[in-house]
């Protein structure tokens, strides 16, 4: 199952070069992957981000451009969910994966009980 979230780049999202600030892109990508993980797992309160794979931009993104963030399940471990992301405009911008871990009530990793069919 794939999800797509679209964002328009606004002036407030730009860096000192007038292109999309990398930190804003990172925020959007982590958020999109978290939304995917929450939809899969069924709740947000027991999920934390533990790893962001490198973000290598293939080209800058300008003010007013619309980006699409496509998310998909890359891997399901026992307590982890790795959600992949592809970001693009008309051309690919970057690919990454974000790993989340599900926690028990004491903050320790706990099985999410999601099967391969999820």
C-alpha positions, 0 to 999 in steps of 0.5 A: 500500500502506498500513500502520497502527500503533496506539499506546495513550497512557500516563501516561508519554506525557503533557505537563504539561497531562495530554494527549499530549506533541507530541514523543512524537507526532512520535516515533511518526509518524516511526517509523511512516513509517520502518517503511513506508519500510524495508519498501518499500526493504528495509533500514534502514541506508541511510535518513535522515530529511530533512524533517518537514512541520508537525504541527498538532494538531486536538485533544488526545489523552488518557491511555488513548486508542488512536491509529492511524497510517496510513502510505502512499507520497506520493511517490517521487523518485530518492533520496527517499521521502516517506511520508504519515501520517494520525493519528486516534482516533475523529476525525482528529488530524493529517496530515503527511508525512516525507521520507527519502533513501537514501544510498550507503556514503559517506553521499551521496544514492543512487538507491533504484531503486523504481518507481512500482508500489512 
